[in-house]
């Protein structure tokens, strides 16, 4: 099974568990993003991101170039639990 197929299965299973109104809102928001043209500006698979600097939860800054000098870099954006 490909990653895309796996993601589609997860999406289908998730949609089956949420209220219909919430699914409509999410679908409408996704369509608005697609229609905005933002997808055209997104990086494609295998494209390197621009250099950036981000703070952690304690305010310490991390530079992507410095981190990449040590090997591969994985970013995880945690939105919280609200």
Secondary structure, DSSP 4 states (H G I P E B T S, - for coil): --HHHHHHHHHHHHHHHS-HHHHHHHHHHHHHHHHHTGGGGSPPTTPPPPP-EEE-TTS-EEEHHHHHTTS-----------
